[in-house]
Amino acid sequence: MNRLGKKSVLVLGGSRGIGAAIVRRFAAEGAKVVFTYLSSPDDAQALAAETGSEALRADSGDRDSLVELIVSLGPLDVLVVNSGILGAGDPLDMPPDDIDRLFRINIHAPYHAAVAAARTMPDGGRIIFIGSANADRMPMTGLAAYSASKSALKGMAKGLARDLGARGITVNVVQPGPTDTDMNPAEGPLKDVMHGFMAIKRHATGAEIAGLVAYLAGPEADVITGAAYNIDGGFTA
C-alpha cells in the first residue's frame, strides 16, 4: 500500500492503543508520520523505531504549546486528533478542575489544532477527529462530561467542513465503540456489559479503527466531509 506516499501526517496522541494503530497504518501506506505522546515515552520511542515515524512529547491540554508545535511542523496534509481523556464518576462528586481539563483536551485541543493546521494545510487536506460512539449513545451513568465532549466533535466537524470546504479540506469524526486497548481491554471486567449493547458482540481492534481513518485520509474520500462514522459493532444501532 502506498496511497499516502509522501503525505505529511500528524497524529496527536499516537503512542498507544488506537493512536498507535493509526501510526502503524499510515506509516505502512507510505506517509511521513509524526505523532505526539505525553506519559508513555518508552512506548512512543519503540513505536517510532518500529515504524520510522517521529515521536514528540506534547500536552494537548496546553493550547499555546500545541499550536506552537503544529506551526513548527510546517504544512500538514493530514491531521488526526486522537488525544483524549476519560473522566467517569458521579457529576456531583467529580472535581471541577478535572472536568475543565477533560474539556480542554477533548474539545479545545481538537478545535485549536484543526485551526492551526488549516492555516497552512494544502488544498485537499484531511482533518480527522477520533470521537466516541458515546456521542450517540450513553447507556451507563457517570459519563456525562465525557459524552458531552465527544458530542461536541460532531458539531465542530460540521462547522469546520463548511469553513474549509472551498479549499477541498475535509473534516470528519470517527466514533469507535468498545475497542481493545489498555483502557478498555477486550477481556476486561465490563466486557459482558458492553457486549450486551452490541449487535456484533466483540471489541473492535485498533487496526480496524485505523482502516477507517486511513480511508477517510485517502483519495476515495474526497467528497466525504462533515460526517461522523460509528465503528462500534452496532453499539449505537
N, CA, C and O of each residue as an XYZ file, in Angstrom:
948
protein
N       0.843     -1.195      0.000
C       0.000      0.000      0.000
C       0.878      1.245      0.000
O       1.837      1.345      0.766
N       0.541      2.179     -0.861
C       1.301      3.424     -0.892
C       0.393      4.591     -1.271
O       0.816      5.519     -1.959
N      -0.859      4.535     -0.815
C      -1.818      5.569     -1.190
C      -1.468      6.927     -0.603
O      -1.848      7.966     -1.144
N      -0.740      6.910      0.507
C      -0.442      8.158      1.206
C       1.043      8.498      1.122
O       1.565      9.231      1.962
N       1.719      7.966      0.111
C       3.142      8.208     -0.035
C       3.490      9.682     -0.063
O       2.912     10.467     -0.815
N       4.443     10.034      0.769
C       4.988     11.388      0.867
C       4.032     12.374      1.530
O       4.361     13.555      1.640
N       2.847     11.922      1.979
C       1.953     12.809      2.701
C       2.522     13.083      4.095
O       3.071     12.190      4.740
N       2.383     14.315      4.544
C       2.842     14.705      5.876
C       1.675     14.567      6.848
O       0.647     15.226      6.692
N       1.840     13.710      7.849
C       0.752     13.365      8.762
C       1.167     13.642     10.201
O       2.278     13.300     10.605
N       0.283     14.257     10.969
C       0.469     14.413     12.407
C      -0.669     13.697     13.117
O      -1.843     13.947     12.844
N      -0.307     12.801     14.036
C      -1.284     12.117     14.880
C      -1.083     12.606     16.309
O      -0.058     12.323     16.928
N      -2.051     13.330     16.823
C      -1.979     13.765     18.218
C      -2.468     12.637     19.102
O      -3.608     12.189     18.977
N      -1.607     12.178     19.995
C      -1.944     11.041     20.842
C      -1.748      9.742     20.111
O      -2.718      9.046     19.812
N      -0.491      9.396     19.812
C      -0.246      8.252     18.942
C       0.587      7.139     19.523
O       0.964      6.224     18.791
N       0.894      7.171     20.806
C       1.861      6.205     21.321
C       1.270      4.858     21.677
O       1.993      3.862     21.713
N      -0.042      4.800     21.946
C      -0.653      3.551     22.400
C      -2.035      3.375     21.769
O      -2.588      4.308     21.188
N      -2.575      2.179     21.892
C      -3.960      1.926     21.549
C      -4.325      2.288     20.130
O      -3.605      1.972     19.182
N      -5.471      2.967     19.997
C      -5.960      3.353     18.673
C      -4.951      4.259     17.977
O      -4.715      4.113     16.777
N      -4.356      5.189     18.710
C      -3.384      6.100     18.103
C      -2.207      5.367     17.497
O      -1.775      5.687     16.390
N      -1.682      4.384     18.215
C      -0.544      3.614     17.701
C      -0.938      2.824     16.462
O      -0.148      2.700     15.526
N      -2.156      2.291     16.451
C      -2.625      1.567     15.271
C      -2.718      2.497     14.068
O      -2.411      2.092     12.947
N      -3.135      3.731     14.289
C      -3.208      4.714     13.209
C      -1.815      5.039     12.697
O      -1.598      5.114     11.488
N      -0.874      5.232     13.607
C       0.511      5.499     13.195
C       1.028      4.351     12.337
O       1.623      4.583     11.284
N       0.808      3.128     12.774
C       1.288      1.967     12.004
C       0.654      1.927     10.617
O       1.343      1.679      9.628
N      -0.642      2.167     10.537
C      -1.329      2.093      9.237
C      -0.827      3.180      8.294
O      -0.560      2.911      7.123
N      -0.698      4.402      8.795
C      -0.242      5.494      7.926
C       1.203      5.273      7.482
O       1.547      5.541      6.331
N       2.040      4.791      8.381
C       3.428      4.514      8.005
C       3.482      3.408      6.949
O       4.284      3.477      6.018
N       2.632      2.392      7.091
C       2.594      1.299      6.117
C       2.131      1.783      4.750
O       2.480      1.193      3.728
N       1.344      2.857      4.730
C       0.855      3.400      3.464
C       1.787      4.468      2.893
O       1.430      5.169      1.946
N       2.970      4.585      3.468
C       3.990      5.434      2.875
C       4.029      6.866      3.344
O       4.787      7.672      2.804
N       3.219      7.207      4.351
C       3.181      8.587      4.820
C       4.392      8.896      5.696
O       5.005      8.006      6.284
N       4.712     10.175      5.763
C       5.702     10.676      6.712
C       4.945     11.055      7.975
O       4.201     12.035      7.983
N       5.131     10.282      9.047
C       4.287     10.405     10.227
C       5.057     10.980     11.410
O       6.152     10.530     11.747
N       4.454     11.982     12.024
C       4.879     12.487     13.329
C       3.724     12.250     14.285
O       2.568     12.486     13.934
N       4.026     11.783     15.495
C       2.956     11.614     16.472
C       3.398     12.155     17.827
O       4.589     12.240     18.125
N       2.412     12.515     18.635
C       2.716     13.040     19.961
C       2.374     12.009     21.032
O       1.568     11.101     20.830
N       3.017     12.192     22.169
C       2.743     11.381     23.351
C       2.909     12.289     24.562
O       3.483     13.373     24.454
N       2.413     11.856     25.701
C       2.591     12.638     26.921
C       3.217     11.806     28.032
O       4.226     12.210     28.610
N       2.632     10.650     28.337
C       3.042      9.905     29.529
C       3.607      8.520     29.231
O       3.795      7.722     30.149
N       3.877      8.227     27.977
C       4.382      6.894     27.625
C       5.624      6.991     26.750
O       5.592      6.581     25.589
N       6.717      7.526     27.287
C       7.902      7.730     26.432
C       8.495      6.435     25.883
O       8.949      6.401     24.739
N       8.496      5.381     26.678
C       9.080      4.121     26.192
C       8.251      3.553     25.042
O       8.796      3.121     24.026
N       6.926      3.559     25.212
C       6.057      3.086     24.133
C       6.238      3.939     22.878
O       6.265      3.423     21.760
N       6.361      5.253     23.080
C       6.492      6.164     21.942
C       7.777      5.909     21.169
O       7.763      5.851     19.939
N       8.877      5.757     21.878
C      10.147      5.548     21.187
C      10.185      4.198     20.490
O      10.751      4.075     19.404
N       9.588      3.189     21.103
C       9.539      1.871     20.464
C       8.712      1.926     19.188
O       9.093      1.338     18.176
N       7.568      2.635     19.229
C       6.724      2.744     18.045
C       7.426      3.533     16.942
O       7.341      3.179     15.766
N       8.117      4.600     17.327
C       8.848      5.390     16.334
C       9.917      4.542     15.640
O      10.084      4.612     14.422
N      10.630      3.748     16.424
C      11.664      2.885     15.837
C      11.048      1.823     14.934
O      11.606      1.494     13.887
N       9.903      1.291     15.335
C       9.236      0.241     14.554
C       8.729      0.755     13.214
O       8.801      0.051     12.206
N       8.214      1.990     13.201
C       7.506      2.497     12.024
C       8.277      3.532     11.215
O       7.839      3.931     10.135
N       9.422      3.969     11.731
C      10.160      5.026     11.039
C       9.495      6.381     11.172
O       9.752      7.276     10.366
N       8.648      6.548     12.171
C       7.982      7.820     12.413
C       8.761      8.615     13.463
O       9.790      8.163     13.964
N       8.255      9.798     13.784
C       8.910     10.654     14.767
C       7.965     10.900     15.928
O       6.800     11.246     15.730
N       8.472     10.720     17.143
C       7.671     10.917     18.349
C       8.072     12.224     19.026
O       9.257     12.483     19.237
N       7.084     13.041     19.363
C       7.317     14.314     20.033
C       6.432     14.395     21.280
O       5.242     14.084     21.228
N       7.016     14.808     22.378
C       6.234     14.948     23.602
C       5.427     16.241     23.551
O       5.963     17.301     23.228
N       4.143     16.151     23.869
C       3.280     17.330     23.847
C       2.083     17.095     24.746
O       1.567     15.981     24.839
N       1.650     18.153     25.406
C       0.454     18.115     26.253
C      -0.672     18.807     25.488
O      -0.635     20.020     25.281
N      -1.664     18.038     25.072
C      -2.766     18.629     24.311
C      -3.616     19.566     25.155
O      -4.423     20.323     24.617
N      -3.444     19.523     26.465
C      -4.152     20.454     27.321
C      -3.522     21.827     27.403
O      -4.098     22.734     28.002
N      -2.346     21.998     26.810
C      -1.641     23.287     26.786
C      -1.810     23.877     25.388
O      -1.061     23.539     24.471
N      -2.781     24.748     25.233
C      -3.139     25.267     23.908
C      -1.962     25.913     23.206
O      -1.680     25.593     22.052
N      -1.265     26.822     23.886
C      -0.204     27.569     23.216
C       0.922     26.662     22.744
O       1.439     26.831     21.640
N       1.304     25.699     23.579
C       2.373     24.777     23.187
C       1.930     23.884     22.034
O       2.720     23.567     21.145
N       0.663     23.482     22.056
C       0.149     22.628     20.989
C       0.163     23.362     19.649
O       0.601     22.814     18.637
N      -0.312     24.585     19.653
C      -0.328     25.376     18.418
C       1.098     25.636     17.939
O       1.379     25.558     16.743
N       1.994     25.943     18.869
C       3.394     26.181     18.501
C       4.000     24.944     17.841
O       4.744     25.060     16.867
N       3.684     23.764     18.365
C       4.197     22.527     17.778
C       3.696     22.352     16.352
O       4.471     22.031     15.452
N       2.407     22.561     16.150
C       1.830     22.371     14.814
C       2.444     23.355     13.820
O       2.760     22.982     12.690
N       2.610     24.589     14.232
C       3.233     25.592     13.359
C       4.654     25.175     12.998
O       5.093     25.363     11.863
N       5.368     24.611     13.963
C       6.775     24.260     13.739
C       6.939     23.128     12.728
O       8.004     22.987     12.127
N       5.904     22.329     12.538
C       5.995     21.188     11.626
C       5.767     21.574     10.172
O       6.014     20.775      9.268
N       5.300     22.791      9.946
C       5.041     23.211      8.575
C       3.751     22.630      8.058
O       2.992     22.040      8.826
N       3.479     22.782      6.764
C       2.196     22.326      6.210
C       1.974     20.826      6.408
O       2.848     20.010      6.116
N       0.796     20.485      6.907
C       0.394     19.093      7.085
C      -0.642     18.729      6.034
O      -1.539     19.516      5.733
N      -0.512     17.537      5.482
C      -1.544     17.028      4.577
C      -2.699     16.390      5.353
O      -3.851     16.439      4.925
N      -2.371     15.792      6.499
C      -3.374     15.093      7.306
C      -3.118     15.383      8.778
O      -1.993     15.263      9.262
N      -4.175     15.765      9.481
C      -4.137     15.897     10.934
C      -5.146     14.919     11.520
O      -6.325     14.948     11.166
N      -4.680     14.049     12.419
C      -5.562     13.144     13.148
C      -5.469     13.500     14.621
O      -4.387     13.457     15.207
N      -6.599     13.851     15.219
C      -6.618     14.212     16.643
C      -7.194     13.033     17.414
O      -8.409     12.845     17.474
N      -6.307     12.248     18.000
C      -6.707     11.083     18.784
C      -6.552     11.320     20.283
O      -7.123     10.581     21.084
N      -5.796     12.328     20.671
C      -5.574     12.572     22.095
C      -6.900     12.852     22.786
O      -7.735     13.598     22.276
N      -7.078     12.254     23.937
C      -8.305     12.444     24.682
C      -8.197     11.750     26.020
O      -7.370     10.856     26.200
N      -9.032     12.162     26.963
C      -9.025     11.522     28.270
C     -10.445     11.149     28.656
O     -11.414     11.737     28.177
N     -10.545     10.165     29.525
C     -11.833      9.678     30.015
C     -11.999     10.143     31.450
O     -11.107      9.956     32.278
N     -13.136     10.748     31.741
C     -13.484     11.103     33.109
C     -14.794     10.442     33.466
O     -15.802     10.656     32.792
N     -14.796      9.633     34.526
C     -16.002      8.898     34.890
C     -16.279      9.069     36.378
O     -15.363      9.070     37.200
N     -17.541      9.211     36.703
C     -17.923      9.321     38.102
C     -19.190     10.132     38.269
O     -19.710     10.704     37.311
N     -19.674     10.175     39.485
C     -20.864     10.960     39.810
C     -20.574     12.429     39.554
O     -19.635     12.969     40.138
N     -21.351     13.101     38.695
C     -21.063     14.511     38.407
C     -21.157     15.400     39.638
O     -20.587     16.491     39.647
N     -21.861     14.963     40.677
C     -21.948     15.753     41.903
C     -20.663     15.686     42.715
O     -20.430     16.511     43.599
N     -19.828     14.691     42.405
C     -18.597     14.487     43.174
C     -17.327     14.784     42.401
O     -16.277     14.988     43.011
N     -17.387     14.816     41.093
C     -16.160     14.976     40.308
C     -15.594     16.386     40.464
O     -16.344     17.359     40.387
N     -14.279     16.515     40.683
C     -13.669     17.836     40.862
C     -13.826     18.701     39.608
O     -13.551     18.239     38.501
N     -14.263     19.943     39.772
C     -14.420     20.813     38.598
C     -13.144     20.972     37.780
O     -13.209     21.082     36.556
N     -11.989     20.985     38.433
C     -10.739     21.132     37.683
C     -10.514     19.935     36.755
O      -9.969     20.090     35.662
N     -10.931     18.750     37.187
C     -10.784     17.565     36.337
C     -11.681     17.677     35.096
O     -11.285     17.301     33.992
N     -12.885     18.196     35.301
C     -13.806     18.365     34.175
C     -13.267     19.412     33.206
O     -13.346     19.236     31.990
N     -12.721     20.494     33.739
C     -12.170     21.532     32.864
C     -11.014     20.991     32.033
O     -10.900     21.318     30.852
N     -10.161     20.174     32.627
C      -9.050     19.600     31.851
C      -9.576     18.646     30.794
O      -9.071     18.626     29.672
N     -10.590     17.852     31.140
C     -11.190     16.967     30.150
C     -11.696     17.763     28.953
O     -11.477     17.367     27.808
N     -12.364     18.871     29.204
C     -12.874     19.686     28.095
C     -11.729     20.330     27.310
O     -11.816     20.454     26.089
N     -10.660     20.741     27.994
C      -9.519     21.332     27.275
C      -8.902     20.335     26.308
O      -8.547     20.690     25.184
N      -8.775     19.085     26.747
C      -8.123     18.084     25.903
C      -9.077     17.524     24.849
O      -8.680     17.306     23.704
N     -10.325     17.292     25.230
C     -11.260     16.619     24.319
C     -12.009     17.556     23.383
O     -12.502     17.119     22.343
N     -12.104     18.840     23.733
C     -12.831     19.801     22.885
C     -11.922     20.921     22.403
O     -11.803     21.156     21.201
N     -11.282     21.610     23.339
C     -10.479     22.779     22.947
C      -9.304     22.374     22.061
O      -9.041     23.018     21.045
N      -8.596     21.310     22.442
C      -7.415     20.905     21.675
C      -7.758     20.534     20.231
O      -7.062     20.989     19.323
N      -8.797     19.730     19.973
C      -9.124     19.447     18.570
C      -9.437     20.703     17.771
O      -9.026     20.827     16.618
N     -10.163     21.634     18.381
C     -10.512     22.862     17.650
C      -9.253     23.665     17.318
O      -9.029     24.023     16.161
N      -8.440     23.945     18.326
C      -7.266     24.799     18.087
C      -6.239     24.095     17.194
O      -5.567     24.742     16.391
N      -6.119     22.782     17.334
C      -5.201     22.049     16.458
C      -5.673     22.104     15.015
O      -4.872     22.313     14.104
N      -6.975     21.916     14.803
C      -7.511     21.947     13.440
C      -7.323     23.316     12.803
O      -6.936     23.410     11.638
N      -7.590     24.366     13.550
C      -7.443     25.716     13.009
C      -5.977     26.012     12.706
O      -5.655     26.578     11.661
N      -5.093     25.628     13.622
C      -3.661     25.871     13.392
C      -3.175     25.116     12.165
O      -2.426     25.664     11.357
N      -3.594     23.867     12.018
C      -3.168     23.089     10.857
C      -3.749     23.647      9.566
O      -3.073     23.676      8.538
N      -5.008     24.093      9.619
C      -5.679     24.577      8.410
C      -5.035     25.838      7.841
O      -5.169     26.112      6.648
N      -4.352     26.596      8.658
C      -3.735     27.839      8.168
C      -2.739     27.577      7.039
O      -2.600     28.393      6.129
N      -2.055     26.451      7.099
C      -1.040     26.159      6.068
C      -1.312     24.857      5.323
O      -0.547     24.490      4.431
N      -2.380     24.160      5.669
C      -2.682     22.872      5.016
C      -2.959     23.083      3.535
O      -3.700     24.001      3.182
N      -2.396     22.276      2.669
C      -2.673     22.410      1.237
C      -4.129     22.082      0.918
O      -4.802     21.391      1.683
N      -4.601     22.578     -0.201
C      -5.940     22.225     -0.660
C      -6.054     20.706     -0.758
O      -5.119     20.025     -1.180
N      -7.216     20.189     -0.360
C      -7.414     18.749     -0.390
C      -6.911     18.027      0.835
O      -6.845     16.798      0.844
N      -6.552     18.771      1.881
C      -6.066     18.151      3.115
C      -7.170     17.441      3.882
O      -8.342     17.492      3.508
N      -6.773     16.778      4.962
C      -7.698     15.986      5.764
C      -7.530     16.307      7.244
O      -6.411     16.363      7.754
N      -8.644     16.516      7.922
C      -8.664     16.649      9.373
C      -9.639     15.597      9.899
O     -10.804     15.561      9.504
N      -9.149     14.751     10.786
C      -9.952     13.640     11.299
C      -9.881     13.642     12.819
O      -8.798     13.559     13.399
N     -11.041     13.739     13.460
C     -11.132     13.658     14.908
C     -11.515     12.232     15.305
O     -12.362     11.612     14.661
N     -10.897     11.717     16.354
C     -11.314     10.433     16.918
C     -12.249     10.738     18.087
O     -11.830     11.228     19.135
N     -13.519     10.434     17.874
C     -14.526     10.693     18.884
C     -14.881      9.421     19.629
O     -14.001      8.653     20.017
N     -16.178      9.200     19.829
C     -16.637      8.015     20.534
C     -18.094      7.763     20.187
O     -18.865      8.697     19.968
N     -18.459      6.488     20.141
C     -19.865      6.136     19.960
C     -20.722      6.664     21.108
O     -21.943      6.760     20.978
N     -20.087      7.007     22.234
C     -20.839      7.596     23.339
C     -21.388      8.984     23.013
O     -22.193      9.523     23.771
N     -20.962      9.561     21.901
C     -21.579     10.800     21.433
C     -23.027     10.562     21.020
O     -23.845     11.481     21.059
N     -23.348      9.330     20.625
C     -24.681      8.998     20.137
C     -25.478      8.099     21.068
O     -26.702      8.016     20.965
N     -24.786      7.429     21.971
C     -25.499      6.577     22.917
C     -24.743      6.520     24.232
O     -23.548      6.227     24.255
N     -25.443      6.802     25.334
C     -24.836      6.748     26.657
C     -25.717      5.896     27.558
O     -26.596      6.423     28.240
N     -25.491      4.568     27.568
C     -26.362      3.663     28.318
C     -25.960      3.464     29.777
O     -26.604      2.701     30.495
N     -24.895      4.148     30.224
C     -24.397      3.963     31.588
C     -24.295      5.308     32.291
O     -24.246      6.351     31.640
N     -24.264      5.285     33.604
C     -24.130      6.506     34.383
C     -22.665      6.901     34.516
O     -21.768      6.087     34.295
N     -22.437      8.151     34.878
C     -21.106      8.612     35.242
C     -20.254      9.157     34.121
O     -19.081      9.468     34.332
N     -20.818      9.281     32.930
C     -20.011      9.703     31.787
C     -20.591     10.931     31.089
O     -20.399     11.108     29.886
N     -21.286     11.764     31.822
C     -21.933     12.925     31.203
C     -20.933     13.866     30.560
O     -21.122     14.279     29.416
N     -19.867     14.214     31.279
C     -18.888     15.160     30.733
C     -18.155     14.549     29.549
O     -17.911     15.229     28.552
N     -17.802     13.276     29.648
C     -17.097     12.614     28.555
C     -17.956     12.572     27.302
O     -17.489     12.923     26.219
N     -19.212     12.144     27.440
C     -20.073     12.053     26.254
C     -20.335     13.433     25.674
O     -20.432     13.583     24.456
N     -20.452     14.445     26.531
C     -20.629     15.814     26.039
C     -19.427     16.251     25.204
O     -19.581     16.892     24.164
N     -18.230     15.896     25.672
C     -17.023     16.307     24.951
C     -16.940     15.631     23.593
O     -16.479     16.238     22.626
N     -17.379     14.388     23.509
C     -17.325     13.682     22.234
C     -18.455     14.131     21.299
O     -18.280     14.147     20.080
N     -19.596     14.489     21.857
C     -20.676     15.050     21.039
C     -20.252     16.365     20.408
O     -20.637     16.668     19.279
N     -19.460     17.147     21.133
C     -19.013     18.438     20.611
C     -18.223     18.296     19.320
O     -18.253     19.189     18.473
N     -17.522     17.189     19.163
C     -16.718     16.998     17.956
C     -17.585     16.923     16.703
O     -17.148     17.316     15.621
N     -18.800     16.425     16.842
C     -19.679     16.307     15.672
C     -20.059     17.694     15.151
O     -19.990     17.946     13.948
N     -20.459     18.589     16.047
C     -20.771     19.948     15.612
C     -19.549     20.681     15.096
O     -19.634     21.457     14.144
N     -18.409     20.431     15.730
C     -17.159     21.050     15.301
C     -16.810     20.634     13.879
O     -16.425     21.465     13.056
N     -16.948     19.346     13.599
C     -16.622     18.850     12.254
C     -17.562     19.437     11.210
O     -17.120     19.801     10.119
N     -18.848     19.534     11.525
C     -19.798     20.107     10.568
C     -19.457     21.564     10.267
O     -19.471     21.981      9.109
N     -19.152     22.334     11.304
C     -18.829     23.741     11.093
C     -17.533     23.937     10.329
O     -17.475     24.733      9.391
N     -16.480     23.206     10.729
C     -15.201     23.350     10.037
C     -15.275     22.821      8.607
O     -14.577     23.324      7.726
N     -16.114     21.811      8.369
C     -16.297     21.321      7.000
C     -16.822     22.434      6.104
O     -16.386     22.570      4.961
N     -17.752     23.229      6.614
C     -18.253     24.383      5.863
C     -17.164     25.430      5.674
O     -16.985     25.967      4.581
N     -16.444     25.709      6.744
C     -15.432     26.774      6.708
C     -14.292     26.458      5.746
O     -13.738     27.358      5.115
N     -13.946     25.183      5.636
C     -12.760     24.788      4.862
C     -13.089     24.113      3.539
O     -12.192     23.749      2.779
N     -14.382     23.949      3.266
C     -14.781     23.207      2.081
C     -14.326     23.818      0.772
O     -14.041     23.089     -0.178
N     -14.250     25.138      0.698
C     -13.839     25.784     -0.550
C     -12.415     25.401     -0.942
O     -12.040     25.508     -2.109
N     -11.631     24.959      0.023
C     -10.251     24.539     -0.245
C     -10.138     23.022     -0.414
O      -9.035     22.492     -0.546
N     -11.255     22.336     -0.409
C     -11.221     20.890     -0.558
C     -10.714     20.161      0.662
O     -10.411     18.971      0.581
N     -10.612     20.842      1.799
C     -10.177     20.211      3.045
C     -11.383     19.558      3.696
O     -12.392     20.218      3.941
N     -11.286     18.269      3.976
C     -12.394     17.557      4.600
C     -12.169     17.436      6.104
O     -11.035     17.357      6.576
N     -13.279     17.422      6.845
C     -13.230     17.328      8.306
C     -14.276     16.300      8.738
O     -15.468     16.483      8.491
N     -13.835     15.235      9.372
C     -14.739     14.156      9.756
C     -14.399     13.629     11.143
O     -13.328     13.897     11.688
N     -15.345     12.869     11.699
C     -15.169     12.245     13.013
C     -15.321     10.733     12.872
O     -16.270     10.249     12.255
N     -14.388     10.005     13.443
C     -14.508      8.556     13.572
C     -14.877      8.262     15.021
O     -14.198      8.711     15.945
N     -15.961      7.505     15.217
C     -16.501      7.282     16.555
C     -16.448      5.788     16.918
O     -17.396      5.048     16.654
N     -15.339      5.356     17.522
C     -15.241      3.947     17.910
C     -16.187      3.613     19.064
O     -16.475      4.446     19.923
N     -16.657      2.370     19.052
C     -17.295      1.798     20.223
C     -16.241      1.077     21.042
O     -15.064      1.435     20.980
N     -16.640      0.058     21.816
C     -15.660     -0.692     22.592
C     -14.529     -1.225     21.708
O     -14.760     -1.954     20.743
N     -13.323     -0.846     22.061
C     -12.143     -1.192     21.267
C     -11.063     -1.712     22.202
O     -10.867     -1.171     23.291
N     -10.372     -2.744     21.790
C      -9.379     -3.411     22.625
C      -8.142     -2.538     22.795
O      -7.288     -2.478     21.911
N      -8.053     -1.861     23.939
C      -6.916     -1.014     24.278
C      -6.565     -1.247     25.745
O      -7.242     -1.996     26.449
N      -5.493     -0.590     26.192
C      -5.121     -0.703     27.609
C      -6.241     -0.204     28.522
O      -6.467     -0.767     29.594
N      -6.937      0.845     28.101
C      -8.002      1.414     28.927
C      -9.274      0.581     28.903
O     -10.069      0.636     29.841
N      -9.475     -0.195     27.832
C     -10.721     -0.940     27.668
C     -10.409     -2.307     27.058
O     -10.789     -2.573     25.917
N      -9.726     -3.172     27.799
C      -9.297     -4.458     27.221
C     -10.474     -5.338     26.847
O     -11.526     -5.306     27.484
N     -10.274     -6.119     25.807
C     -11.340     -6.983     25.298
C     -11.815     -7.985     26.335
O     -12.968     -8.415     26.291
N     -10.948     -8.367     27.271
C     -11.323     -9.316     28.322
C     -11.457     -8.626     29.668
O     -11.303     -9.262     30.711
N     -11.746     -7.314     29.655
C     -11.875     -6.562     30.891
C     -13.158     -6.858     31.645
O     -14.019     -7.585     31.150
N     -13.291     -6.294     32.854
C     -14.442     -6.607     33.710
C     -15.777     -6.119     33.175
O     -16.820     -6.625     33.589
N     -15.777     -5.146     32.263
C     -17.028     -4.626     31.709
C     -17.374     -5.235     30.355
O     -18.304     -4.790     29.683
N     -16.620     -6.253     29.965
C     -16.813     -6.854     28.642
C     -18.264     -7.279     28.411
O     -18.865     -6.909     27.402
N     -18.818     -8.038     29.323
C     -20.158     -8.577     29.110
C     -21.208     -7.480     29.080
O     -22.171     -7.562     28.317
N     -21.030     -6.454     29.904
C     -21.976     -5.330     29.904
C     -21.954     -4.627     28.555
O     -23.006     -4.390     27.961
N     -20.758     -4.289     28.064
C     -20.647     -3.573     26.795
C     -21.138     -4.424     25.630
O     -21.847     -3.929     24.754
N     -20.770     -5.691     25.616
C     -21.192     -6.562     24.522
C     -22.701     -6.758     24.520
O     -23.295     -7.050     23.482
N     -23.313     -6.597     25.678
C     -24.760     -6.703     25.754
C     -25.487     -5.630     24.978
O     -26.645     -5.814     24.601
N     -24.828     -4.510     24.734
C     -25.424     -3.420     23.954
C     -25.154     -3.549     22.461
O     -25.675     -2.760     21.673
N     -24.357     -4.521     22.062
C     -23.836     -4.575     20.697
C     -24.501     -5.664     19.867
O     -24.938     -6.684     20.401
N     -24.576     -5.442     18.556
C     -25.067     -6.461     17.636
C     -23.974     -7.485     17.324
O     -24.237     -8.686     17.265
N     -22.758     -7.002     17.128
C     -21.585     -7.863     16.952
C     -20.849     -7.843     18.279
O     -20.248     -6.831     18.641
N     -20.890     -8.932     18.993
C     -20.524     -8.918     20.410
C     -19.032     -9.186     20.616
O     -18.623    -10.219     21.146
N     -18.261     -8.232     20.185
C     -16.823     -8.272     20.444
C     -16.260     -6.855     20.371
O     -16.848     -5.968     19.752
N     -15.137     -6.667     20.999
C     -14.419     -5.410     20.853
C     -13.842     -5.289     19.439
O     -13.466     -6.288     18.825
N     -13.779     -4.071     18.939
C     -13.021     -3.811     17.718
C     -11.533     -3.863     18.026
O     -11.127     -3.789     19.186
N     -10.733     -3.989     16.993
C      -9.281     -3.872     17.145
C      -8.845     -2.474     16.722
O      -9.535     -1.788     15.969
N      -7.693     -2.077     17.221
C      -7.161     -0.790     16.798
C      -6.940     -0.731     15.301
O      -7.133      0.318     14.685
N      -6.533     -1.857     14.702
C      -6.290     -1.892     13.260
C      -7.573     -1.631     12.475
O      -7.532     -1.010     11.413
N      -8.715     -2.101     12.990
C      -9.985     -1.852     12.305
C     -10.338     -0.371     12.337
O     -10.823      0.176     11.346
N     -10.100      0.270     13.457
C     -10.352      1.723     13.544
C      -9.410      2.462     12.595
O      -9.824      3.374     11.879
N      -8.150      2.059     12.598
C      -7.163      2.712     11.738
C      -7.514      2.563     10.268
O      -7.228      3.459      9.473
N      -8.137      1.438      9.889
C      -8.531      1.253      8.498
C      -9.531      2.285      8.040
O      -9.437      2.789      6.921
N     -10.507      2.614      8.907
C     -11.486      3.643      8.549
C     -10.832      5.018      8.482
O     -11.141      5.816      7.596
N      -9.931      5.292      9.416
C      -9.217      6.575      9.396
C      -8.403      6.704      8.111
O      -8.402      7.759      7.477
N      -7.714      5.638      7.730
C      -6.912      5.676      6.508
C      -7.785      5.896      5.279
O      -7.390      6.614      4.360
N      -8.957      5.292      5.253
C      -9.867      5.511      4.128
C     -10.255      6.985      4.035
O     -10.221      7.568      2.951
N     -10.619      7.582      5.150
C     -11.027      8.988      5.135
C      -9.880      9.915      4.766
O     -10.103     11.028      4.290
N      -8.645      9.454      4.988
C      -7.481     10.260      4.614
C      -7.067     10.059      3.165
O      -6.233     10.800      2.647
N      -7.645      9.061      2.512
C      -7.207      8.696      1.180
C      -7.983      9.357      0.060
O      -8.914     10.123      0.312
N      -7.606      9.065     -1.175
C      -8.173      9.751     -2.336
C      -9.633      9.409     -2.608
O     -10.334     10.195     -3.246
N     -10.114      8.244     -2.136
C     -11.515      7.889     -2.385
C     -12.493      8.716     -1.561
O     -13.695      8.704     -1.828
N     -11.990      9.432     -0.566
C     -12.861     10.156      0.368
C     -12.886     11.661      0.103
O     -13.162     12.444      1.011
N     -12.603     12.064     -1.116
C     -12.510     13.497     -1.426
C     -13.778     14.287     -1.119
O     -13.692     15.465     -0.773
N     -14.955     13.667     -1.236
C     -16.196     14.416     -1.028
C     -16.910     14.016      0.258
O     -18.080     14.348      0.449
N     -16.215     13.309      1.136
C     -16.790     12.974      2.440
C     -16.330     14.017      3.445
O     -15.140     14.106      3.744
N     -17.258     14.804      3.969
C     -16.881     15.824      4.935
C     -18.072     16.178      5.812
O     -19.228     16.054      5.406
N     -17.760     16.625      7.030
C     -18.797     16.986      7.980
C     -19.555     15.793      8.521
O     -20.676     15.943      9.007
N     -18.966     14.611      8.445
C     -19.663     13.371      8.798
C     -19.054     12.738     10.050
O     -17.886     12.954     10.376
N     -19.877     11.955     10.737
C     -19.433     11.180     11.891
C     -19.738      9.716     11.616
O     -20.874      9.359     11.304
N     -18.721      8.870     11.731
C     -18.835      7.455     11.414
C     -18.687      6.607     12.668
O     -17.626      6.584     13.293
N     -19.763      5.906     13.031
C     -19.684      4.948     14.122
C     -19.058      3.647     13.623
O     -19.441      3.116     12.580
N     -18.102      3.153     14.380
C     -17.470      1.858     14.088
C     -17.479      1.107     15.414
O     -16.501      1.108     16.162
N     -18.628      0.457     15.682
C     -18.958      0.088     17.064
C     -19.694     -1.229     17.226
O     -20.269     -1.489     18.283
N     -19.688     -2.069     16.190
C     -20.361     -3.343     16.316
C     -21.844     -3.241     16.611
O     -22.437     -4.161     17.175
N     -22.441     -2.125     16.230
C     -23.867     -1.942     16.463
C     -24.205     -1.397     17.841
O     -25.368     -1.434     18.244
N     -23.224     -0.895     18.569
C     -23.472     -0.304     19.896
C     -24.538      0.791     19.827
O     -25.341      0.936     20.748
N     -24.544      1.554     18.747
C     -25.494      2.661     18.605
C     -26.695      2.310     17.735
O     -27.527      3.172     17.453
N     -26.793      1.052     17.305
C     -27.895      0.667     16.405
C     -29.241      0.703     17.135
O     -30.276      0.410     16.537
